[in-house]
Amino acid sequence: MSTFEIKTHRIGKTYTQPHFFILNKGLNSGKPLKNPCPNCFVITTPSEDDKNTLFHLSMMLLINGNYQYYLKGSVIPFIAIKDVKNLIQKNSIWLNEIELQKKIETIKKVEILEISFKNKLKVIHDLKMALLRSCKLEY
């Protein structure tokens, strides 16, 4: 696994290298994001493949609950940048495993399917709303 760099994202900053963001405050701390938000870290990588692999590794760590262990704070929980970096580095040794690569490819296919279903649900919701509005109910 090649190297990656993690920094605190500053609003308005643009990045030229392949990158993604990780939420660092709240109960969803550790959630990988494609678009920035005010409370996030940015991970930059030398290649697009490394970015995608680390994005999915981070998603697996979130779903598995690995980030929850490192949450600090009582009112608004947060995760420290060194904890995120150490957790990703520690688990990136598994990225060379062929079985994990197959699982990441399967997860990518499931994500595409999930987007398709969300789009279909939105169309169904819009159709339902149009039908309800055409009923001309009185106030």
N, C-alpha and C positions, 0 to 999 in steps of 0.2 A: 504494500500500500504506500503510495507516495505521500508526501507531506501535505499538511493543510495548515492554514493560519486562522485563528479565531480572534476576533476583536469585538469591542462594543460598537454597535452601529450608531452612527450619528445621523440625525434626520437631515435629508438633503444631499447626503454623500452618495456618489455613484461609484460603481466598481467595474473595472474592465475585465478582470479574471472571472471564470465561472464561480458562482457563489450561491449560497442560500442562507436563510436566517433561522435562528432558534430563539423562541420566546424565552425570556428569563424571569418574568414576574407572573405571579398568579398560580393557580392550581394546575394550569396547563404548561408550566415551565418545562422546557425541553422539547416542546412541539416544534418540528421543523416547518418553516414557512417559505413560500416562493416569493412573497412580497414583504417588504419591511414593515415594522410597526415601531412605535416609540420605545418599547421595552424589549429589545432583542439584541442578540449577538449576530455577527456575520461570520460565516465560514467561507474562506476563499480557497480554491484548489487550482492546481496547474491545468487540469483537463476537465472536460465536461463529463467524462465517464467517472472520474473520481468524485465529482460533485454529486452525480446521481447515486453512486454507491454509498457515499457518506450520508446523503439525505435519507436513503432508505434504512441505513443502519440507525440513524437517529430516530426515525419513525419506529423501528423495532424496539429500541430502548425505551421510548415513550410508552408504547403499548404494553411492553413487558413490566413497566413500573420501575425501571432502574433509576430514573431521575428523581422519583419520589423520596428516595432515601436521603438525597442531598439537599432537600428543601430546608431553608432556614427562614426564620421570622415567624411571628405569631399573628400579626394582622394581615399583612400581604406577604405570602411566602415567595421566596426568590431562590434562584440557584446561582452559585458563584461561577465565574468564567473558568477558573482553574478546575472546578469539579466537572464541568462539561468537557473540557479538553482532556482531562485524565480519563474520563469514562469512555470517550470516543477512541482515544489512543489505546486503552486497555482492550477494548472490544474489536478494534480494527484488525487484530491478528487473525480473527476468524474469517475475514473477507477473502482470504486466499483459498478457503475451502470451496471445493466445487459444489458441494451440496448447498451451501449458503448462497452462492451465486445463482443456482437454479431457483431457490426460494425467492430471491430478490426479483428475478425475472417474472416469476409467477405473481408476486405482489404488484409489479408494474401492470400486468394484465388485469388484475383484479381492480386496480385503481381506474383503469380505462373503463371497465365495466361499471364501476360505481358512478363515474361521471355520466355515463350513458343513462343509467337508471335515474340519476338526479334530474337530468334534462327531461326525461319522460315524465317524471312526477311533476315537474314544473308545468309542462304542457297540460297534463291532466288537471292540475289545480286551476290553471287559467281557463280551461274549458268549463270546469265546474262553476267558477265565478261568473263566467259569461252566461251560463244557463240560469244561475240564480238571479242575476241582474235583469234578465229578460222576463222574469215572472211578474214584474210591476206590482210588487207588494206595497201596501199603503203604510204610512207611519202612524 
